[in-house]
Each structure stands twice: as structure tokens, then as C-alpha cells.
Amino acid sequence: MRKTVQYTLLLLFVLTLAACSTASKDNGSEAKVNGNETEPATRVVKDVFGEVTIPTQPKNLLVLSSSYAENLIQIGVTPNMVTIVKEIEPEYRPKLFNEHNVKMIPTQQYAENLEVILEAAPDLIVAESGAIDAVKYEALSKIAPTVAVEAGLSTDEIVLTLGELFNKEKEAELALAKYREKIEDTKEKLHNAIGDEKILVLRVEQKQYRVLGTEKGSPGSDMLYTQLGLNIPTMLKDSDTWFTPISLEVLPGIDADHIFVEQRQMQNYSSEQSMKDLENSPMWKTMAAVKAGHVYPLKTADYVVGEGLVGSPLFLDYLVEKLVR
């Protein structure tokens, strides 16, 4: 009830400011989408919430996902603005945005950020549906036409969806062809190097530990266990969720040959103590992969937040660096 009231008040605030700002809204620089002068000014597209009328040639495109913005750039659509959470962005991404003159708007992780979005004065907003609900979608739509892309898609599906949204189907296919070639090349190298050896991803959080499962479409999981076809430890073969909580006591029963340890990154968050507890745990020290020195650090920013046409190939290079000896 309290959250509903907060949303209602926030929506009223957005409506008021949006009305005041309409007359003075600056058109900004035109989003780089190919087109011609004879095409209609708007068109209707479908997203997870229904049909939405969007400008054919957006002049101030705002993307509420840095990975979506990365993918758009790679298929020839340069957003004017993108929201970022500085603490969790992969190192390469701000450089990429600077190179393409994309304005980065710092935001708070898991916050509404509607005032910041309103101030940006977009004429089109692209968001991931998993990051917004129907109420926030309505609030965003009062600021500018908003397209919510389905959550839980693989990189291939996301790129194709974005390509269709901006009439860049051919460019999307070309970018994906190069991307798939990189995956196949990496897959061959890894299978030649480690064969059927099992890969575990252990996430170290502030108050718990979790292990990566085989859920398709999920960052990291889809790449490792579906696209690259790497083997998951026997205990986790039937785990089709993204992450499963575990206790340190079960670690000796996990037959991993290689372990990637993710010390989770979030805004205003620390997992330092959990990491120390893991490293000092007798259960951890008895694992075969630990004894063999087959333990590798992994950044949340690189394999979760960094999933995309630029970031994923960098993650593939990291896998080869660590596993091909």
C-alpha cells in the first residue's frame, strides 16, 4: 500500500513536470538511425506491455540499460543518452560511450530515477522489462514513448529485437554472425584444452554464497553452459535456475575441476567478509580445483553487467586466458 501511494505521488510529479517542460524541451542531437524524409514521423511497435507509438527518427534517444546501448552502437544506432550505475559498469563501457559521444547519466541501482530521466528530456526511451513494472512503465510513458524489451533473452535475441525496433535487421544479423564466430572459435579452443572438465561459478555475496546454474538466457549461465557447452559439476546438472544458495559445508561434494569466484559487485555493498570466510574455510581448501590452483577471479561487471556484443567477446578472451594452458 505504501509503495502504491509513493508511485502515485511520483506519477503525479512526473505528469506535472512533463507538462511544464513540453514547450521548452530541446530536440537535442538526432539519434543516428537511417531513414528518409518521406517516411512517417511515427510508427507503432509492440513491447511486453502492448502497442506503443514511437518516433521514426528519435532525436533524443535514452536507453535505460548500458548493455542495450552497447548493442545498439554495434548495429549502427547510437543513443543520445544512457543511464549507468558507475560502481558496476565494466571498464571498457564508459570508454565506448565516450568514443560515440553518448551522454552517460549516473543513476542509483534499483532506484526509480524518474526525476533524472525527466530532466534528460528524451523523445524515446528503451528499457528492459525486468527493471520496470507496469506502474513505472506508465510513469516513463508520460515522459516519452517507452519500449520495454522482454527480459531474460539471450544476447542473440536481444540484438535481433533491437535491430527490428530500429529497422536495423541486416546490421543485427551481421553483428551476430561475427559474435557467433567468436563463440565457436572459443568453444573449440576450450574443448581442446579442457575436454569434459567441469566448470563451477561461485558467487560470494554479503551474507551468503550461491552457485551458477544452467538457466538459459541468464547472463554467464547461457554463455558457459549453453553456447560454449562447458560441463557443470554433477551436483548442479539438474539446477536450471540462475543462482542457487549453498552453504560452505557442501563445497567438498562439488566435483569442479575449475572454479571462477565472483565477489559480487553492487552499489553500497561489500562482500569482503564473506570472501575472507571462504578463503579460510577448511571445506574450501579441500576442493580439488583449489588444491590444483584452478581458481580464477571473476567480476560481476564483466560477465553479468558486461554481457553484450563488446563485453561478451572480452569475457571469452578471459576464459581462454585462464583455461587454455
PECORPE-V900021 format. One line per field, one symbol per residue. phi: phi as a letter, one per 40 degrees, with the letter a starting at -180 (. if undefined). psi: psi as a letter, one per 30 degrees, with the letter a starting at -180 (. if undefined). burial: # if it has 9 or more other C-alpha atoms within 8 Angstrom, else .. Layout:
phi->???
psi->???
burial->???
//
This chain:
phi->.ccccccccccccccccccccdcbcccgccccbcaacccccbabbbbcbhcacbccbcbacbbcaccccdccdcbgbcccaacbbdcbccdccdcccccbfcccbcbccgccfcccccccfcbabbbccccbbcccdccccccadbbbcdcgccddcccccccccbfbccccccccccccccccccdccccccbfcccbbbbcbbcbabbbcbbccgcdgcccccbccgcccddcbdcccccbbcbbcccdccccccabbbccdbacfaabdcccccccccccccccdccccgcbbcacdccbbcccicbccdcccccccdcbcb
psi->eeeeeeeeeeeeeeeeeeeefeegkkfakkkikkalffllfllklkaffakkklkeikfikkkgjfeeeeeeefggjjlelkkljefgklefeeeeeefghkkkjklkkglegeeeeeffhlfkkklkfffkaeeeeeeeffelkkjjkklglleeeeeeeeeeeghheeeeeeeeeeeeeeeeeeeeeeeeefbgkkkkjkkjaeglklkkagkkfkkeeeeefdefglkkkefgegjglekkkllfffefgjikfkkkjjjkklkhkkgeeeeeeeffkeeeffkeeeefghkklkkefefdegkafeeeeeeeeeeeeefj.
burial->......#...#..##.##...........##.#........##.###....##################################..###..##.###...###..#......#..##..#########..#...##.############..###..#######...##.###.##..#..###.##.###.##..##########.###################.#.####...#.####.#.#.#.###.##############..##..##..#..#.#########..##..################.###.##..##.
//
